[in-house]
């Protein structure tokens, strides 16, 4: 059971961190999207957070359900999902703002 929780949480974290980075960029590029978040959730950051949390929950449950016993290696490497998700999210957001600052994006 613990392995299913760890695997689901790793998958949920990875996907939600990617969604977080993409939402940051989407809100900068699409004022309509940002306004929709404000309308639906009263503030765009509140909507952003709720969407990221929902993404985590959905992919946690998918990972939990998809995990089949005997994948000890997959669970043992779940930390890679967490580290990779953190680094990729950071690179995506920083990269976007650096390109934005330089006038490229």
HUKA-V972973 format. One record per pair of residues at least 4 apart in sequence whose C-alpha atoms are under 7 Angstrom apart, sorted by sequence separation. I is the first residue (numbers start at 0). J is the second residue. D is the distance in whole Angstrom. If there is no record, write none. Layout:
# HUKA-V972973
{{I J D} {I J D}}
This chain:
# HUKA-V972973
{{0 4 7} {1 5 6} {2 6 6} {3 7 6} {4 8 6} {5 9 6} {6 10 6} {7 11 6} {8 12 6} {9 13 6} {10 14 6} {11 15 6} {12 16 6} {13 17 6} {14 18 6} {15 19 6} {16 20 6} {17 21 6} {18 22 6} {19 23 6} {20 24 7} {21 25 6} {22 26 6} {23 27 7} {24 28 6} {25 29 6} {26 30 6} {29 33 7} {30 34 6} {31 35 6} {32 36 6} {33 37 6} {34 38 6} {35 39 6} {36 40 6} {37 41 5} {42 46 6} {43 47 6} {44 48 6} {45 49 6} {46 50 6} {47 51 6} {48 52 6} {49 53 6} {50 54 6} {51 55 6} {52 56 6} {53 57 6} {54 58 6} {55 59 6} {56 60 6} {57 61 6} {58 62 6} {59 63 6} {60 64 6} {61 65 6} {62 66 6} {70 74 6} {71 75 6} {72 76 6} {73 77 6} {77 81 7} {78 82 6} {79 83 6} {80 84 6} {81 85 6} {82 86 6} {83 87 6} {84 88 6} {85 89 6} {86 90 6} {87 91 6} {88 92 6} {89 93 6} {90 94 6} {91 95 6} {92 96 6} {93 97 6} {94 98 6} {95 99 6} {96 100 6} {97 101 6} {98 102 6} {99 103 6} {37 42 4} {40 45 6} {98 103 5} {99 104 5} {26 32 6} {36 42 7} {37 43 5} {40 46 5} {98 104 5} {26 33 5} {36 43 5} {95 104 7} {33 43 6} {36 46 5} {22 47 7} {19 51 6} {18 51 7} {15 51 5} {15 54 5} {15 55 5} {12 55 6} {11 55 4} {11 56 7} {11 58 5} {10 58 6} {11 59 4} {10 59 6} {7 58 7} {8 59 5} {7 59 4} {10 62 6} {7 60 6} {7 61 7} {7 62 4} {6 62 6} {7 63 4} {6 63 7} {4 63 6} {3 63 5} {3 66 6} {13 80 6} {17 84 7} {6 74 5} {9 77 5} {13 81 6} {16 84 6} {20 88 5} {5 74 7} {9 78 7} {12 81 6} {16 85 7} {10 80 7} {6 77 6} {9 80 6} {13 84 5} {17 88 6} {20 91 6} {2 74 6} {9 81 6} {16 88 6} {20 92 6}}
